[in-house]
Amino acid sequence: MSDIPPAPGPDPTRRISDWVAEQLLGKIARGEMVPGERLPGERQLAEQLHVSRVSVRAALQRLKTQGFLTAVQGGGTRVVSSAGAMDAALTAMVRSQLDNLLDLVEIRIALETWAARRAAERATPEQVAAMGKVLAGMAEPADPRQRAADDMDFHLEIARAAGSPVYLHILATIRDILDQMVEFHHNEPFAHGQEALMLDHHRAIFRAIERRDPDGAAAAVSAHLSWVLGWYQKIRSRTPA
């Protein structure tokens, strides 16, 4: 959960709640608060920003109305993590026709090679360490669901290391279908005899990012997802029309 760093106080000629909203929106725009992240409570935000809870509450309501934040069941607020209707529609489209899934893999190649290149250029030592920790977990024996979760976490760590709030929000919008796609990769028949190879693919991506090799990182991601695309094409060729 992100703390709000000290900032110059609000302009006395403006509403304090507007200034608070700008501080929070700035953190979202800079990627300091990412899609799905829970905000500190009203009291904590008020203390961090040295304003009243009334001003914080008004700012949160404004950002909810604008679609940047959403209420959490049971209390609290999160950064909006996806466009739910779009996500559901995309999931239905991909499920209905394999060709749509092939399209999605090709789009992933374009997006994720860019992200891997940026991560190799910009990742902090802490972000590289976080990637390595997830990768180590992927190598441990686990059920398919856990392997899929680790796989998705690895790609999310790359996204964070790329340092682009826009890219993080794009991923959040298609997160549900990506989760399902990655889970499929770790279940039969897709994963049969392929887990070691997929792990090697992820190791190659990590090593390139770790050694600050943007071209190598992009190439490793492209090789991995191109292999996924080819495997889907094989499945399609075996599927009765």
C-alpha positions as CSV (number, residue, x, y, z in Angstrom):
1,M,0.0,0.0,0.0
2,S,1.5,3.3,-1.1
3,D,2.2,6.2,1.3
4,I,1.7,9.7,0.0
5,P,5.0,11.5,0.1
6,P,5.1,15.1,1.4
7,A,4.0,17.6,-1.2
8,P,3.6,21.3,-1.3
9,G,0.5,22.4,0.4
10,P,-2.7,23.3,-1.5
11,D,-3.2,26.7,-3.1
12,P,-5.3,28.7,-0.6
13,T,-7.4,30.1,-3.5
14,R,-8.6,26.6,-4.4
15,R,-10.7,23.9,-2.8
16,I,-8.5,21.6,-0.7
17,S,-10.4,18.6,-2.0
18,D,-9.4,19.5,-5.6
19,W,-5.8,19.6,-4.5
20,V,-6.1,16.2,-2.7
21,A,-7.6,14.7,-5.9
22,E,-4.8,16.0,-7.9
23,Q,-2.2,14.4,-5.6
24,L,-3.9,11.0,-5.8
25,L,-4.4,11.3,-9.6
26,G,-0.7,12.2,-10.0
27,K,0.3,9.0,-8.2
28,I,-1.9,7.0,-10.5
29,A,-0.5,8.7,-13.6
30,R,3.0,8.1,-12.4
31,G,2.4,4.4,-11.7
32,E,3.0,4.9,-8.0
33,M,-0.5,3.5,-7.3
34,V,-1.2,0.7,-9.7
35,P,-4.5,-0.8,-10.9
36,G,-6.1,-2.9,-8.2
37,E,-4.1,-1.4,-5.4
38,R,-6.0,-0.5,-2.2
39,L,-5.6,3.1,-1.0
40,P,-4.8,4.0,2.6
41,G,-7.8,4.8,4.7
42,E,-9.3,8.2,4.9
43,R,-7.7,8.9,8.3
44,Q,-4.2,7.9,7.0
45,L,-4.5,9.9,3.8
46,A,-5.7,13.0,5.8
47,E,-2.6,12.6,8.1
48,Q,-0.2,12.1,5.2
49,L,-1.5,15.1,3.3
50,H,-2.2,17.3,6.4
51,V,-5.8,18.0,5.4
52,S,-9.2,17.1,6.9
53,R,-10.9,13.8,6.4
54,V,-13.8,15.8,4.9
55,S,-11.5,17.0,2.1
56,V,-10.1,13.5,1.5
57,R,-13.6,12.0,1.4
58,A,-14.7,14.7,-1.2
59,A,-11.6,14.0,-3.3
60,L,-12.1,10.2,-3.3
61,Q,-15.7,10.7,-4.3
62,R,-14.6,12.9,-7.2
63,L,-12.1,10.3,-8.4
64,K,-14.7,7.5,-8.1
65,T,-17.1,9.6,-10.3
66,Q,-14.4,10.1,-12.8
67,G,-13.7,6.4,-13.0
68,F,-10.2,6.3,-11.4
69,L,-11.2,4.7,-8.1
70,T,-13.8,2.2,-7.0
71,A,-15.3,1.3,-3.6
72,V,-14.2,-2.0,-2.1
73,Q,-16.9,-4.3,-0.7
74,G,-16.6,-4.1,3.1
75,G,-15.0,-0.7,3.0
76,G,-12.0,1.1,1.4
77,T,-11.1,2.2,-2.1
78,R,-9.0,0.8,-4.9
79,V,-7.5,2.1,-8.1
80,V,-9.8,0.9,-10.9
81,S,-8.3,-2.4,-12.2
82,S,-10.2,-3.1,-15.3
83,A,-13.0,-2.1,-17.6
84,G,-15.3,-4.9,-16.5
85,A,-17.7,-4.9,-19.4
86,M,-14.8,-4.8,-21.9
87,D,-13.0,-7.6,-20.1
88,A,-16.1,-9.8,-20.1
89,A,-16.8,-9.1,-23.7
90,L,-13.2,-9.9,-24.7
91,T,-13.3,-13.1,-22.7
92,A,-16.5,-14.2,-24.4
93,M,-15.0,-13.4,-27.9
94,V,-11.9,-15.4,-27.2
95,R,-13.8,-18.4,-25.9
96,S,-16.1,-18.4,-28.9
97,Q,-13.4,-18.8,-31.5
98,L,-9.8,-20.0,-31.5
99,D,-8.8,-17.5,-34.2
100,N,-9.5,-14.7,-31.7
101,L,-7.1,-16.4,-29.2
102,L,-4.4,-16.4,-31.9
103,D,-5.0,-12.7,-32.4
104,L,-4.6,-12.1,-28.7
105,V,-1.2,-13.9,-28.7
106,E,0.0,-11.7,-31.6
107,I,-1.1,-8.6,-29.7
108,R,0.7,-9.9,-26.6
109,I,3.9,-10.3,-28.6
110,A,3.7,-6.6,-29.7
111,L,3.0,-5.3,-26.2
112,E,5.2,-7.6,-24.1
113,T,8.3,-7.3,-26.2
114,W,8.0,-3.5,-25.7
115,A,7.5,-4.0,-22.0
116,A,10.5,-6.4,-21.7
117,R,12.7,-3.9,-23.6
118,R,11.7,-1.1,-21.2
119,A,12.1,-3.3,-18.2
120,A,15.7,-4.1,-19.2
121,E,16.4,-0.4,-19.5
122,R,14.6,0.8,-16.4
123,A,14.1,-2.0,-13.8
124,T,15.4,-1.2,-10.3
125,P,17.6,-3.8,-8.5
126,E,14.5,-4.4,-6.3
127,Q,12.3,-5.1,-9.3
128,V,14.9,-7.5,-10.8
129,A,15.0,-9.3,-7.4
130,A,11.2,-9.6,-7.3
131,M,11.3,-11.1,-10.8
132,G,13.9,-13.6,-9.7
133,K,11.9,-14.6,-6.7
134,V,8.8,-15.3,-8.8
135,L,10.9,-17.2,-11.3
136,A,12.4,-19.4,-8.5
137,G,8.8,-20.2,-7.4
138,M,8.0,-21.3,-10.9
139,A,10.7,-23.9,-10.7
140,E,9.2,-25.5,-7.6
141,P,6.9,-28.4,-8.0
142,A,3.3,-27.2,-7.8
143,D,-0.1,-27.8,-9.1
144,P,-1.1,-26.3,-12.4
145,R,-3.1,-23.5,-10.8
146,Q,-0.1,-22.3,-8.8
147,R,2.2,-22.6,-11.7
148,A,-0.2,-20.4,-13.7
149,A,-0.4,-17.8,-10.9
150,D,3.5,-17.7,-10.7
151,D,3.6,-17.3,-14.5
152,M,1.2,-14.4,-14.5
153,D,3.0,-12.8,-11.6
154,F,6.3,-13.0,-13.6
155,H,4.7,-11.1,-16.5
156,L,3.2,-8.5,-14.1
157,E,6.6,-7.9,-12.5
158,I,8.0,-7.1,-16.0
159,A,5.1,-4.7,-16.5
160,R,5.9,-3.0,-13.2
161,A,9.5,-2.8,-14.1
162,A,8.7,-1.2,-17.5
163,G,7.6,1.8,-15.5
164,S,4.6,2.7,-17.7
165,P,1.2,3.5,-15.9
166,V,-0.4,3.3,-19.4
167,Y,0.8,-0.2,-19.9
168,L,-0.2,-1.3,-16.4
169,H,-3.8,-0.1,-17.1
170,I,-3.9,-1.8,-20.5
171,L,-2.9,-5.1,-18.8
172,A,-5.5,-4.5,-16.1
173,T,-8.2,-4.1,-18.7
174,I,-7.4,-7.6,-20.2
175,R,-6.3,-9.2,-17.0
176,D,-9.1,-11.7,-16.7
177,I,-8.5,-13.2,-20.2
178,L,-4.8,-13.2,-19.6
179,D,-5.3,-15.2,-16.4
180,Q,-7.4,-17.7,-18.2
181,M,-4.9,-18.0,-21.1
182,V,-1.9,-18.5,-18.7
183,E,-3.9,-21.1,-16.7
184,F,-4.6,-23.0,-19.9
185,H,-0.9,-23.1,-20.7
186,H,-0.2,-25.0,-17.5
187,N,-3.0,-27.6,-17.9
188,E,-3.4,-30.6,-20.2
189,P,-3.1,-31.0,-23.1
190,F,-1.1,-27.8,-23.6
191,A,1.4,-28.3,-20.9
192,H,2.1,-32.0,-21.4
193,G,5.9,-32.3,-21.6
194,Q,6.3,-28.6,-22.0
195,E,6.7,-27.2,-18.5
196,A,10.5,-27.4,-18.5
197,L,10.6,-25.6,-21.9
198,M,8.3,-22.9,-20.7
199,L,10.4,-22.4,-17.6
200,D,13.6,-22.1,-19.8
201,H,11.8,-19.4,-21.8
202,H,11.1,-17.4,-18.7
203,R,14.7,-17.8,-17.5
204,A,15.9,-16.4,-20.8
205,I,13.6,-13.4,-20.4
206,F,14.8,-12.8,-16.8
207,R,18.5,-13.2,-17.7
208,A,18.3,-10.6,-20.5
209,I,16.5,-8.1,-18.2
210,E,19.0,-8.8,-15.4
211,R,22.0,-8.1,-17.7
212,R,20.3,-4.9,-19.0
213,D,20.0,-6.3,-22.5
214,P,16.9,-4.6,-24.1
215,D,17.2,-6.4,-27.5
216,G,17.8,-9.7,-25.8
217,A,14.8,-9.3,-23.5
218,A,12.5,-8.4,-26.4
219,A,13.8,-11.3,-28.4
220,A,13.3,-13.8,-25.5
221,V,9.7,-12.6,-25.0
222,S,9.1,-12.9,-28.7
223,A,10.5,-16.4,-28.9
224,H,8.4,-17.5,-25.9
225,L,5.1,-16.1,-27.2
226,S,5.8,-17.1,-30.8
227,W,6.2,-20.7,-29.5
228,V,2.8,-20.3,-27.7
229,L,1.3,-19.1,-30.9
230,G,2.7,-22.1,-32.8
231,W,1.4,-24.4,-30.2
232,Y,-2.1,-22.9,-30.5
233,Q,-1.9,-23.4,-34.3
234,K,-1.1,-27.0,-33.8
235,I,-4.1,-27.4,-31.5
236,R,-6.3,-25.7,-34.0
237,S,-5.1,-28.0,-36.8
238,R,-6.1,-31.0,-34.7
239,T,-9.5,-29.6,-33.8
240,P,-12.4,-30.8,-36.0
241,A,-14.0,-28.0,-38.0
